[in-house]
Amino acid sequence: MSVNKEMILQFAPWESFVSPTFWHKLAEIKLDLDRLSDSKRSISGHYTNRNASGCLLEVDYTAYNRTAQPPKFSHSAIGTIYNKNTIEEFKALDKLQLLADEGKELLADMCSGAVMRDPSLLTRFFVLSFADLKCHSYYYWFAFPCPLTPTLKLLGAVQKLRDLPNSISYIEALKSLPAESSNFFILYANNEQDVFEVRKLSSLDENEVEHYYFGFADPSEYEHPAWLMRNYAAFLLQQCPSFVGKTLKFLGLRYSQQMQVDESLIWQVIQTEACDLSQTGEVKFVGWELNKNGKMCPRMVCMRDSMDPAKLAENSVNLNLKLMKWRLVPDLNLEVISQTKCLLFGAGTLGCAVARNLLSWGFKHITLLDNGKVGFSNPVRQNLYTHADAVAGNRMKATTAAQRLREINPSAETAGHVLEIPMPGHTIGESLLAQTKEHLQVIEQQVRDHDAIFLLTDSRESRWLPTLLGAANQKIVINAALGFDSYLVMRHGTTREEAGDIGQEIEGLKCIRGDQLGCYFCNDVTAPGNSLKDRTLDQQCTVTRPGVSNIAASYAVELLVALLQHPQKELAPAYYAQSGRGKSEEAAGKVPEGLLGILPHSIRGMLCNYENILPATQKFAQCIACSVAVLKAYKNEGHAFLLKTFETAKYLEDLTGISEFKRLNSEIIDFDDDEFDMSEEDED
């Protein structure tokens, strides 16, 4: 190519190429690590001079690694990302000042000798960004800072390496180029002495400049050298002021697909004006990347369409939870929530509401047990079912609810089992014995496989077996029960014993350890019977004010979450105000709080006066569900014990000694009226 004797050397500008994984990783770091911090973060990029296309600098998820690890045949570039919290901050930031600040760091590396030790510092870049995580949109602007120095003039034609005299010697010397120092190097060529060798940049001797080819890995596919040569030249002229006015030879090393260097280009340049880069206050900088329309503006990319829908849903579901950790609850443990497996007994009004709240908190493992079908009255109150489910006539609640949960959150692992929950006082005939035993095995296995159990059925006796199994397997048990305008939500006391804090002694408050708290049946002095017999229609259905179930379900899930965040988990103590020792309201204000507030034993609420009370009760030694006698009988006899209980509830009363209580309670003490002194008032 023929050119004029002197012409201004032009450079191929960098073109940023951002992998989608770069944005996915940025979103993860913003949510989990940086949160509200918008401090700059070190990143890295890479470029290749093998069969280069354009003049690309690429970044992907590895950009955030502490140590740059460029792919094979690639070289690392040192970068920084400034990720702002709002789009307003992104727009308002002084772009020229940011470019100048980054440029000054580049100059500091040039003047301090850091570049001599690590030449990759010459390929500095930075990214200004804003991540709209709700819409999965990312606004960004790349910049490649470079000091504005006097122009370099191109002397003569651009040459290819293969066209040089004795080019074979040059090519052979380049074959010894170490991979770790191939981004910037010196090719020493002395034709008179027939010496051709590759040297490190740190061996620079300005007295031998006539024999030097200043080599660099050139990612440009054009006749113009890549932008990084501009910084390279500025560094050399700053390091060796004597180079001003002298011809400098630059070798843009370009590999073919077969790793041949024949097509590498050589530019002979000269700079006639001196420029002292140490006077950083007087140096101006350039380097902002143009957008795709060739304008000096940032770019925007939307990752919604490129993301897997299931992954997109999972990220969106977790967004609200992770935002809690930014400012409100930094110590919130989301991992323990996502790993906790929940078993729901009942997939009706309470079951549906509890399941939806569990999804909202990030619980992923949910199993439902129920034997009912979706009826026409269900969809308006039970939010996991539709009218079409009722029309089908054969949609089982447990399996349908599990399917709906997966439709809402594809990353959830849900299952539904259709089965009857055997109950005390509900006699089992021979025809149902085999099925009952099969259902019992499934229920027992499910309890063993899960961490937390919710009792959400519509009868008292249907909660007995889950309560027993929860206690026998040391599981967390959360109970929710409804009245017409009232509700009860409680956590059962654990049977897990562990040495540790027994709770604080606080004046006016009674403390009950977690392993001493009662269960749903501990306040009863009678065994559950068959409450389904002889019930009218209004007694067969769960008749409550519509809002009651949602309130109770919300409290049930929040109680579990608060329990999981407590250092002692289910062993956490509960407190209640003692009467006669100060005002109860004042005492209640002293209850110790966990990460999410106080952790009560039970919550009893009434809509008639919109009031909640938080009573706490101790275990009943003769409880028909969690007492030592019952647990021991179940452990020793297994299904045989359960079948006796299902035959008649009186068996439990005799086993625990409750029968004696009932006998004493029913005794009638007769008094003779003559034994009383019945005085009459004097009549006037």
Disulfide bonds with the S-S distance in Angstrom:
none
